[in-house]
Amino acid sequence: MIIVYSIFLYFFSILLINKSIKLLNKFSLIDYPGLRSNHKFPTPKGAGIIIIPLIIISTFILLYFNKILTINWIIVLLLCLLLSLVSFIDDLKNLSTKVRLLFHFLIVIFSLFLFRNELLDLAETIQNYLEFQQSFLIIFLLIISFCLFWIWIINLYNFMDGMDGITTLQICSIALLTNLLSLFGKINIEYQILSLMILTVFIAFYRFNKTPAKVFLGDVGSISCGFLVGFIMISNFLYSDIIIPFLIINMYYLLDSSITLILRLITNQNIFQAHSSHFYQKIIRKGFSHNYVLKRIMILNSLLLILGMISTQFPFSALFISIVLSLVLLYFFETRKSYEH
């Protein structure tokens, strides 16, 4: 049933995304090229308003018919849908940074409440290991740490969504790893269904998002993707003690965004202001094409996918190699000389 539904979903997604492009143009939801833009022509944005509901509804349907739909999954899927709607409003109205971050905080805190038993168990384990009596303090620090990490992942995916196909590549890499981990019995089957729905819809979306992109995700898509990735990472850490494979597959995103943020802080730049300082953006500005950059990130992600699976047996060795490989690509992007046509 899952395979048949995925085939149907692929073609249905193509149909709806194609229709959405016309509607986005009709309602003038357009991303116009600016000084920091990496595209040359006005392009409709906001395809995430189709993509995210397709993923959420499809996951809900398959979890239900496979009799593994729980109240926690219902709440998480609804929270993701709510976040996508607020992010779509942001695409339309440009909400302030404070309002966006406040909403992200509320969504994440509510989501973390679903893992309260797992958080309490983790706090107890840490308390026993450290022989520390202040259990409330440990719980508080855990909640704050997970909250900040999840919000960072949400915004990281938004920051990095600045090139044709890059978010599609990254979210498909996450989905592939998640699917493989589930197939090998490392994580629960629910994640296999979620990851397959993500993979199916985003492969369909790539037809329209490859260079030259006919439509962009918009905040409604990138923010929601970040939420789903954060959910996959944190829930599997708390449920199955699996986190390193997900850190590895996200390594390029983590290092590019984190190093860029640190450099902007050092140079006293406003970290909340839109910019084009990411490593992949700088090499595009040197004259290299979106395809040139995307292919090299794709090669890296293929290696990271393999390392992610290897990390289930050799976690720290695989993690170290993933950091080195990602830094090598960042160095390559940074030091590549301008391309002369």
N, C-alpha and C positions, 0 to 999 in steps of 0.2 A: 504493500500500500504506500509506503513512504517513497519508494522510487517512482511509482506512477504519479503520485501527487507532486513530486519535485519536477517531473517533466511538464506537467500541467502548469505548475507555478512559474516555471521558466518562461513559457510562451505567454502566459497571462501577464507576467511582469513586463515583458517587452511591449505588449499592447498598451498597458496602463502608463508606463513611462513615456511612451511615444505620445499618448494623448496628453499627458501632463505638460510636455514641452509646449504644446499649443496653448494650453490654459495659462501657463506661467508667462508666456509672451503676451497673451491677451490682457492679463492683469498687470503687465509691466513689472513683473518681479524679475528684474534684470541686473546682472553684475556687470557694470561698466568698467572698462580698463582704466586704471589709475597709475600713479607713479610707482606703486609697489606691486602692481598686478603682474602676473606671469602669463596672462592671456592678452591677445591683441584686439579681439572683437567682443562686442556686447554679447553676453551669454546668459540665458535664463538660469535662475538658481532656485532651489527649493524642491528638487526631486525627492528628497528625503521624506516629504509629506506623503508620498506614495510608497516608497521603499520600506520605511519603518513599520507602518500598519500591515503591510504584506507579510513581513517577517513575524510580527507579533501575533497576528490572527492565525497564520499558518502554524506557528509553534503551538498555539493554544489548541487548534483543531487536532493536530497529531498527538499531542500529549493526552488530550481527552479520549480519543479513539483507541490509544494504546493503554488507557486506564492507569496513567501515571501522572495525571494532573493533580497537583496539590494546591492548597490555599496559598502557600508561599510563592509558587510559580505564578499563580493568578495575580497576586499583588505586584510582583516584580514586573510582569508584562504590562500591567496597567500603569505602573509608575513610569515605565519607559515610554508608554504611549502619551502620558501626561507631559513628560519632559519634552517629547517631540512637538507637542502642540504649543507649549510655551516657547520653544526654540523657533518654531515657525512664526510666531508673533514677533520674535526678535528679528527674524529675516524681514518681516514686513515693516516693523516700527523702530528697529534699532534700540532695544532696551539698554539701560545703563549697565555698566559693569557690576555695580553693587546689587542691582535687582537680579541680574543673571546669577551671580555667585550665591546670593541668598537662596534663590530657588534651588540651585544645585545642592546647596548644603541641606536644605529641608528634605529633598528627595533622597539624598544619600543617607541621612540620619534615619529616616523612616525605613529605608531598605535595610540598614544595619540592624534595626530592631528585629527583623525577621531571623537574624542569626544570634539572638540573645543567648540561647542555650550554649551554642558553640563558643561564643565569646566568654561566657562564664567558665566553661571547661578550660579554655585556653588560659584565662586569668588564674584559675586554680593551679594549673600545671606550672605556670611561671612563678606563682607564689610559693609553691612547694620547692621548686628548683632553687630559687633565690633565698628561701627561708625568710621571706618578707611578710610582715603581718598586715600591712595596709592593703587589703584586697580591693577596697573601693578605689584607691589611687591607681592600682594596676588596671582595673576595668576602665576607668576614665581615660587613662593614657592609651589603652588599646582602641577605644572608640574614636578618640581624636586622631590616632595614627591611621586607622583604616579609613576614616572620613576624609582626611587630607589626601591620602593616597588615591582614593576613588575620585575625588574632585579633580585631582591632578590628571588622572587618566582621561576623564571627561574632557577637560580643557586641552590636554595634549593632543587629542584627536582633532579638536577644533583648530588648534594652532597649525597642525601639520597638513591640513586639508587645503593646500595651496598650489597644487599641480595636477594636471590631467592624469587621472588613473591612480594616484598614489594612495588614496584612502581605500579604493577598491582592492588594490594589491594587498594592503596591510590587513584589512578585515578578512579577506579571503585566506590569507596566510594563517591568521588566528583560527578561522573556521576549520581549515584543514588539520591543523595541529589538534584542536579540540576533538574533531571527529576521530582522528587516529588514536588519541588517548582513550576515548570512549570505546572504540573497537577493540583495543588491547586490554580493556577492563580496568584501566587506571582511574577512570572517573565514571560517574553515573550515566546511564543511557539517555537521560533527559537532555544532556549536553550534546549528544550525537544528533538529536532531532533539531535543537536550536541551531547548531553549527551548520547542518545541512540546509536549513531554510535560509540562513545568512548567505551561505555559499551560492545557492541557487539564484537568489534575488540579485546579488551583486554581480554575478557572471552576466546576468541579463542587463544590468545597469551599465556594465563596462562597454557594451555595444554603443552606448550613447556618451560615455565619459572618456573614451580613449581619444587621443590627440587626432584632430582638433575637437575638443569636447563640445557636444551639442547642448549639454545641460550640466549643472553642478548640483552637488548634494544640498548645499546651503547648511546653515547651522542646524536646521531641523534634522539633517542626516548625520553630520559629523559629531554633534553633541550626543545624539542617541547612540551612535556607534561606540563612543567612548563609555557611555553608561553600560552598555551590554558587555564590553570588554572588561570593564571594572568588575561587573557582576561575576563573569566567568572566572576571573582571577581570584577574587576574594572568597567567593563561595567554595571554590575547589580547594583553596588553602584551608578553609575552616572545616570542610566536609571530608576531604581526602588527603590533606597534607601535601597537595600538589601546587607548587607555585613557580619553581625554577623553570620548567618548560615554557610557561607563559611569559616570564621575564625575558627569556632568551628570544622568543619569537617577536617580542616588542622591542628588542634591544636597539635597533636603529632609531626608532621613534623616541625611545627614552633618552638616548644619548644626544641626538640632534636637538631635541627640544630643551633638555636640561642644560647642555653646554651653552646653547644660544641664550637661555634665560640667565645663566650665570654671567656671561659676557655682557649682557645688557645691564645687569645690576652693577657690575664693576665699572662700566662706563656711564653710570648714572642716567640711563635711559628709562623711560616709563615702560615698565613691563606689561602694563595693561593696554598699551597703545598698539594698534595694528602695525605690523612691520613686515619686511621681507628679508630678514637676517638669517633665516635657516640655511643650513649648508646646501640643501638641494635647490633652494631659491637662488643662492648666490652663483651656483654653477650655471643655472639657466640664464642668469643675467650676463654671464660671460659669453653667451652666444650658443650654448649647447641646447639641443632640442629636448622637449619633454620625454620623447621616446628614449633618447640617449641616457638620460638620468634614470628613468623608470626601469630600463633593462638592467642597469647595474644594481639598483635596489632589489630587483627581482632575483638576480643571481645571489645576492647576499641573503635574502629571505629564504631562498631554497636551501642554502647552507644552514641557516638558523633553524629551519624546520627539521632538518636531519639532526642537528645538535639538540633540539628540543626533545626529540624522541630518545636520543642517546642519554640525555640528562636523567632519565628515569633510572639509569644504572650508574652513571658517573656524573652526578649533579654539578660538582664544583669545577671539574675539569671542563665540562661542556660550557658552563657559564663563563669561565675565564676566556675560552676560545671565542665565544660569541662577542664578548666585549672587545677583544683584540681585533676581530674581523670587522666589526662595526666602526671602530676607531680608524682602521685603515681606510675604509670607504670615505669617512668624513674627512680624513687628511687628504685623500685623493681629490675630493670635491673642492676643498679649500685651496689646494696648491695648483690645481689645473689652470693653465694659462688660458687667456681668452681665445675663443675660437674665431678665426677670421674667415668669413665666407668668401 
